[in-house]
Amino acid sequence: MLSGYSVRYGSSVAIFRSDSCFHYALLSGGKVEIGGIRADPVVESEGLMPTSPLVSILINNYNYGHFLKEAIDSALCQTYANTEVIVVDDGSTDNSHEVIAGYGSQVVPIFKENGGQASAFNAGFAASKGQWIFLLDSDDLFLPQKILRVMQLADQNPGVGMIAHNLEYCGIDGKAIIFDAPAIVRQKLVDGRRSVRQGRIGMLFPATSALCFQREVLHQILPMPEEIRITADNYLKIAALLYSPVLAIPENLAKQRIHGTNAYTCNPLEAAGEARELGRALVNAQVGFHLIQRHPLLTKLICKQYGRILYRLLSAKSEKAGELRSHVKSHYSVVNSSPVCLFYVAGAFTKAFVKSFMGTKVHA
């Protein structure tokens, strides 16, 4: 007898609620099998799919101990019970180790020397066992129904290798903020395997915490070059387009926190400044260089991006821009003597010049 619990039934799940936890029970042939425990309230629950594959949630963390507990709790409180939560700490020097240790066996901890986001993804994936891999930055958090909703859609679209959704945006205190970012407006199955080889991406995809991948797809991408210390998600989502269709859904299933110390994302309503924009150009050049080395079918796409980056660096007249331009050319240039490369680099450079002349912002 489970005293002190209220019970709510889905088609195949009962939820036994105590004061602070939800306990999941799988209903099968009149039997009740008590499942996992999730901290924090769950807003809704639906029946499990006919099959409920293991999902790995990879949390990458570096010195975000003050946000980390919320991220881990959001992973543990999912209405989809068949999960493992892997927390990769990338050499933090704050209280992150103590936060992770407080969860005991509820999470799989990986403590490593600082190496950047790509190295954290590589380590987390190597330790994972799930059929689907969900990524979560440690300053963000999942909404409780995220995994269940995404896995329902994965079950309905068995050919997809990546699923992306919209994000809610919040400030350091968790309260909603206005953030001008591209949004998915309708559910769409994007098969970009041909178009991405021709240098086209049909849509812009959201950041790390809105992405998940089939294990087979990541096997073709990871390990990635560990020189990529930030925006490793850009490497993953561009490479994934080569290998399988992608499902984009307009639902907000996670929160991205904008707090002023984000490694890459900043609120466009706050002045980012030239230094940050040039830094982005450098990071994008680095990611593009490594993509074209590992995935040469992306040559046309990366050459176009490189043309835009060159224009951005040449149009900025500061001493810093000149230094970055020299660094990019010497370390991350994708230009070679092939007509295809020259055509796409020159074409993108010219288009960026025209857009800038017409008063349109050029994104590197």
N, C-alpha and C positions, 0 to 999 in steps of 0.2 A: 504494500500500500504506500503510495506516494502522498503523504499528508502535506498540506500547506502549498500544494501546487495547483495552478489552474491549467486546464488542458485545452488545446486547440488542435483540430485535425485538418490536415490536407488530404489529398487523395491517397497518399501513401506515407505521410509523416504525421506524427503527433508531437506537439511541443509542450514539454512540461516546464512551467515557469516557476522559479523560486524568486527570492528577492532581487538577486543580481545576475542570475544566469539563466540561459535557456538550455534545456537538455533535449536532445533530439532522439526520438524513438522511431525506428523503422517498423512499420506494420506489415507483417507477412504471414498469411495463412492463419490469422487470428492471434498470432504471437506478437509480443512487444519486445523488441530488442533495444535496450537503452544505448544510445550512441554518444557522440561527443558533447562536450560542454563548451558553450560560447559565452564570453563575458559581454555585458552591455545588452540593451534591449534590441530586439529585432522587429522591424516595422511590419513585415509580412512574411509569409512562407507559403510555398506552393508544393505540390507533389514532386517527388523526384522523377527524373527521366527513367525509362526502362533500364538503362545502364547509367551508372554514375561513376565515370572514370576518375582516377586520382588527379587532383589539381595541385600543382606546386605554386605557392606564392613566394616570390623572391623579393625580399626587402633589402635594398642596398643603403648603407648608412655611413656617413662620415661626419662626426661631431654635431649631430642633430639630436643629442640625448634629450633635449627639452621638448622635442616633437615625437621622439621614437615610440614612447608608450602608446600614444594615440594611434600611430600607424600599426603597431603590432596588435593592439586591441581590435582595430577594425578588420584585420585579417582573421583573427580568431573568432569574431562574432558573426561570421558569414552564415547565412541560412542554408548553404550547401555544405554538408558535413564532411565529405570525403576530401580533405585537404591536408597538406603539410605546409608549414610556414618555416621558411629558411631565412634567417637574418644574417646577412654578410656585413660584418663591421670592418671597414677599410682603414684600420689603423687609427681609430678615434683616440683623442687625448682628453675628452671630457668624461661625463658619467655614463656614456653609452654602454660600457661593459656591465656596469651594475644594473642598468635597466634590463638588459638582455638576460642576465643571470637570474633576475627575479621571476622569469617565466619558466624556469626549470625545463622539464621535458615537453612542455607545450610547443616549443620551437626548436628548430635545428640551428644552433649557433655556429657561425664560421668567423673566427678572428684571424685577420691577416694583416700584414704590413701594408701601409698606404701605397696604393698603386693606381687609384682612379676608378671611374665607373665601369669601364670595359673589363678591368681585371675582376671587379666585384661580380659582374654578370657571368664571366667565365667560371669563377669559383662556385657561384650559386647554382648554375646550370649543371656543373659537374657533380654536385652533391644531390641534385634533385632526382625524383623518380616519377613525377607526374606525366600524364599524357598531354596535358595542357600546362603551360608556364605563364603565370600572371606576374607582371612586374609592378612593384610599388616603391616609389621613392619614400625615404623615411620621414620627410616633412609633409607628406600627403596622407590621405586616408581613403579607404574603400567605404562605400555605402553598404549596408548589411546584405542587401539582396543581389549585389553585383555578380558574384560567382554563379549563383543559381540562374540568374537571367542570361548571362553570357553562355553558360553551358546548355541551356535550353535552345538558344539560337545555334550553337555549334551542332547540337543533335539534329536540328532541322536543316542545316547546311553542311553536310559531312565533307564537302570538298574544300572548305576554307582552311587556310593555314595561319591566318592572323585575323583577329577581331579587334576593332577599335571603336570607342564610344566617346561621347562628349564628356566634358569635365565641368563641374561647378568650381568656382574660384572663391577663395576665402583669404582673409588676412591672417596675421599672426595669432589673433584671438579666435580664429575659426569662424568669424562672422563673414557673411557674403560680401563680396566687393564687385564693382563694375570692372570688367576686364575685356578688352577688345581683342578677341582671338577668333580665328576661323572656326566655324561650327559645322557639324554634320547636320544637314537640314532634313534628310529623309534616309530611311534604311536603303542601303545600296550594296549590291555585290559587285566588287571591282575586280576584274581579271586583267591585271596590268602586265602580264607576262610578255605580251608582244609590244605594247606601247612603251614600256619602260626601256626596252632594248632600242627603241627608236628615239629615245631622249625625251619622253613625255611621261608625266605623272598626272593621273586624272584628277587627283584631289590632294589637299593637304591633310595630313594625319596629326592627331593630337600627341601630347607628350607621354612620357614613360608610364605613368600610372593609369593611362587609358588603354594600354596595349596588352594583348596576350597572344601566345603563339603555340601552334602544335609542336610537339617535341620533334617530329620529323623535319620540320622546317628549320628549327634552330640547329639541328644536327648539321645542316648544310651551311650554316653561317658561323657558328661558334666552334672553337674559340676565336674571338676577334682580336685584332692588334691592340695590345694593352697601352700603346702610346696615347690612345683616345681616353682622356681623363674625364671629360664631360661630354654630354650629348651623345653618349653611346647608343641611345635609343634611335637617333637619326640613322646610324649605321644599320641597325637591326631592321627598321621598318622599310628602308629603301631596298636593302638586300632581299627582304622577304617578298617583295613584289615580283622578283624573278622566279620564285619557286611555287607559288600557289595563289589562288584568288584570295581576296581580302573582303571581309564583311564589315561595313561601316554602319553603325547604328546611332540614332539621334538622341538616345537616352543619356541622362547624366547619372553615371554610376560610381563616380569617385570625385573627391575634392582635391584640387591642387592649391597648395598654400603659397601665396605670394607675400613674401616677408622682407624683401629688400636685400637679403643676402643669398638669394637663389643663384646658383652657379651660372645659369644661362637665361632663364626667363625673367623678364622684368615687366612691370606695369607700364604700358605705353602712355598712360595718362601722367606718368612721372617722367621727367626728362632723363633719358638714358645716357645721352652724351655721345660724342664721337668715339671716345675710348672704348665704350662698351660695344658699339657697332663695329669698330675695327676688330675687337676681340672676337666677335661672332664670325666675322669674315675669316679670321685665322682658323678658328675651330672648324668651320665648314670646309675650308681648304684641306685641313688635315683629314677630316672624315672622308671627303671625296677622294683624296689621294689613296687612302687605304682601301676604299671600296673598289676603285678601278684596278688596284693591284690584285685583290682577291677575287673580284667578280668582273672580269673584263667585258662581259656583255653589257655592262652599264656605261661603257665608254662615251656614247653620245650624250647621255644624261649628265655625266660628270664634267665633260668638256663644256657643256652649256653653263653649268654652275660656275666653273672656273672662269669663264668669260665675264660673268657678272661680278665675281669676286675681284678680278683684275680691274674692272671699271671702278668698283667701289674704292679700291685702294689707290688708284691713280687720280680719282676725282678729289680725294681728301689731300689737302696740301700741308698738313702738319708734319713735323719731323717724325712723330711716331708712325704715321702712315707710311712714310718712306722706309722706315726700318722694317715694318711689317711686310711691305711689298717685297723688299729684298729677301726677307726670311721665307716668305711663301714661294718665291721663284726658285730659291736655292734648295728648299726642302720638300715642297709639296706641289711642284709644277706637274701638270699632266700633259703639257704641250709636247708633241713630237712632230715629226715631219710628214705624218700621214695626211692626205687631203681631207679625210673625214674629220680628224681632230682639229685641224686648222679651220675648216669650214664652221664647225660648231662653236669653237671658242670665239672666232671673229664675229660670227653672227650674233651670239649672245652679248658680246661686248658692245656691238653697234646698237642692238636693241635697247640695252641698258642706257646708252648715251641718249638715244632718242627719247626714252621715257623720262629721263632726268631733264632734258631740254624742255619737254612738255609739262614739267612740274609734277610728275608722278614719282613717288618714292621707289627707289631701287632696292630690293632685298638681295643681299649676297647669299 
